[in-house]
Amino acid sequence: MSGLPELLPHDGASAERMLLRELAQQIDDELVSVIDMVSEAANSCDGTEARAALASVQDRLENHMRLHHALQMPQFATTVDLAAYLQQLGRSISRSRLEPEGIALSLRLQPLTMSSERCWLLGMIVFELITASARHVRSGTGSIRLEVRGAANSVTCCAIDNGPPDEARTRGAHSTVEMLVARLNGSMDVRVGPGATRTVVEIPRQA
């Protein structure tokens, strides 16, 4: 044993994994190209307001790039600090999508570790839950709270927002989340109340 992390196992989905990594790299390259173009335009611009506007666009694009990096599929099979990962992911989501709309995100994360694969899939679930909440809360007054806690054999993820009641959110509004939760052999429950909507996802800690 070398002590180095192992590559994720090759199975029937190895071609799909390679394709996703190549696509992620292409998106990275395109984002870098666009950011460079905006930066050059800002540097050559004479107007103060226009330069400030371009700088704001550049900052937004860089935040989207950080979010894209945080959501990329892991290359190695290893153990990951879930709380640290979700802290980084939450910061990236907030800067790229929530802060421009005046939506506040708070995190309450219990320290625990998971495999890189399950951590990544849970991160995808968290991303979908937060962005779904962002579509329902009001700009300027919206708030989203994410709570993650672990037990001996399970991890519970709870997203709570102050959006208005909408029963449609319990009827297929989380189809992507449901697919990801099923892949992790977990369960999901959505409860819509007069003051908050709460979505609870519970997954086994190990496969």
C-alpha positions in Angstrom: 0.0 0.0 0.0 1.4 3.4 -1.0 -0.9 5.5 1.1 -2.0 7.4 -1.9 -5.7 7.7 -2.8 -6.9 5.2 -5.3 -8.5 6.0 -8.6 -12.2 5.4 -8.7 -12.9 1.8 -9.9 -13.4 1.2 -13.6 -16.8 -0.4 -14.2 -19.6 -0.1 -16.8 -19.8 3.6 -16.1 -16.1 4.3 -16.7 -16.7 5.7 -20.2 -19.4 8.0 -18.8 -17.0 9.2 -16.0 -14.4 10.0 -18.6 -16.9 11.9 -20.8 -18.1 13.9 -17.8 -14.5 14.9 -16.9 -13.8 15.9 -20.4 -16.9 18.0 -20.5 -16.0 19.6 -17.2 -12.6 20.5 -18.6 -14.1 22.0 -21.7 -16.4 24.1 -19.6 -13.4 25.2 -17.5 -11.6 26.2 -20.6 -14.5 28.2 -21.9 -15.0 30.0 -18.6 -11.3 30.9 -18.5 -11.5 32.2 -22.0 -14.6 34.4 -21.3 -13.1 35.7 -18.0 -9.9 36.7 -19.8 -11.9 38.5 -22.5 -13.9 40.4 -19.8 -10.7 41.3 -17.9 -9.0 42.6 -21.1 -12.1 44.7 -21.9 -12.2 46.1 -18.4 -8.5 47.0 -18.5 -8.9 48.8 -21.9 -12.1 50.6 -21.0 -11.9 54.4 -20.3 -15.3 54.8 -18.6 -15.3 54.3 -14.8 -18.9 53.0 -14.7 -18.3 50.6 -17.6 -15.0 49.4 -16.0 -16.8 48.7 -12.7 -19.6 46.9 -14.5 -17.2 44.7 -16.4 -15.3 44.0 -13.1 -18.6 42.9 -11.6 -19.2 40.5 -14.5 -15.7 39.1 -14.1 -16.2 38.5 -10.4 -19.6 36.8 -11.1 -18.0 34.5 -13.7 -15.1 33.6 -11.4 -17.6 32.7 -8.7 -19.5 30.5 -11.2 -16.1 28.8 -12.0 -15.5 28.1 -8.3 -18.9 26.6 -8.1 -18.3 24.4 -11.1 -15.0 23.2 -9.6 -16.8 22.3 -6.3 -19.4 20.2 -8.2 -16.9 18.3 -10.3 -16.8 14.5 -10.0 -14.0 13.2 -7.8 -11.1 11.5 -9.5 -9.9 9.5 -6.5 -11.5 7.2 -4.1 -10.7 8.6 -0.7 -12.2 9.9 2.5 -13.5 13.5 2.5 -14.3 16.0 5.3 -17.9 16.5 4.4 -18.4 19.6 6.5 -15.4 21.3 4.9 -16.6 20.3 1.5 -20.1 21.6 2.0 -18.8 24.8 3.6 -16.8 25.5 0.4 -19.8 24.5 -1.8 -22.2 26.7 0.2 -19.8 29.6 -0.1 -19.6 29.1 -3.9 -23.3 28.8 -4.3 -23.9 31.9 -2.2 -21.4 34.1 -4.1 -22.5 33.0 -7.5 -26.3 32.7 -7.1 -27.6 34.0 -3.8 -25.8 37.1 -2.8 -26.6 38.9 -6.1 -30.3 38.3 -5.3 -30.0 39.3 -1.7 -30.7 35.8 -0.4 -29.0 34.7 2.8 -27.6 31.2 3.3 -26.7 29.8 6.7 -25.0 26.5 7.4 -25.1 24.2 10.4 -22.8 21.3 9.7 -21.7 18.5 12.0 -18.1 17.4 11.5 -18.1 14.0 9.8 -16.3 12.1 7.0 -17.6 10.2 4.0 -16.2 8.5 0.9 -15.4 11.0 -1.9 -18.1 9.5 -4.2 -20.9 9.8 -1.7 -19.7 13.2 -0.6 -19.9 14.4 -4.2 -23.4 13.0 -4.7 -24.6 14.6 -1.5 -23.0 17.8 -2.7 -25.1 17.6 -5.9 -28.2 17.1 -3.7 -27.3 20.1 -1.6 -26.8 22.2 -4.7 -30.2 21.2 -6.1 -31.9 21.8 -2.8 -30.4 25.3 -2.3 -31.1 26.4 -5.9 -34.6 25.1 -5.7 -35.2 27.1 -2.5 -33.7 30.2 -4.2 -36.3 30.0 -6.9 -39.1 30.2 -4.3 -37.9 32.8 -1.8 -38.2 36.5 -2.3 -35.2 38.6 -3.4 -33.9 40.8 -0.6 -35.7 39.0 2.2 -35.1 35.3 1.3 -33.2 33.0 3.7 -32.1 29.4 3.3 -30.7 27.3 6.1 -28.8 24.0 5.5 -28.3 21.6 8.4 -26.3 18.4 8.1 -25.8 15.9 10.9 -24.6 12.4 11.0 -25.4 9.2 13.0 -23.5 6.0 13.2 -25.0 4.6 10.0 -26.7 7.6 8.3 -26.4 11.3 7.3 -29.4 13.6 7.4 -29.5 16.8 5.3 -32.2 19.4 5.9 -32.8 22.5 3.8 -35.2 25.1 5.2 -36.3 28.3 3.4 -38.8 31.1 4.1 -40.5 30.9 0.7 -44.3 31.1 0.5 -46.3 27.9 0.7 -46.4 26.1 -2.7 -47.8 22.5 -2.7 -46.3 22.0 -6.2 -42.9 21.7 -4.5 -44.0 18.3 -3.0 -45.1 17.0 -6.4 -42.1 16.2 -8.5 -40.4 19.6 -7.9 -37.2 17.7 -6.8 -37.0 15.1 -9.6 -33.2 15.5 -9.8 -32.8 15.2 -6.0 -35.1 12.1 -6.0 -32.8 10.5 -8.6 -29.7 11.3 -6.6 -31.3 10.1 -3.4 -32.3 6.9 -5.0 -28.8 6.3 -6.2 -27.6 6.6 -2.6 -30.4 4.3 -1.3 -31.8 7.2 0.8 -35.2 8.8 1.4 -36.6 12.3 1.0 -39.5 14.2 2.7 -40.8 17.6 1.8 -43.0 19.5 4.2 -44.6 22.9 3.2 -45.8 25.1 6.1 -47.1 28.7 6.4 -43.7 30.0 7.6 -41.2 27.7 6.0 -40.6 24.8 3.6 -38.5 22.0 4.9 -36.9 19.3 2.7 -35.2 16.4 4.6 -32.9 13.9 2.9 -31.5 10.9 4.7 -28.9 8.6 3.2 -26.8 5.7 4.5 -23.4 6.8 5.5 -21.8 4.0 3.5 -22.8 2.2 0.4 
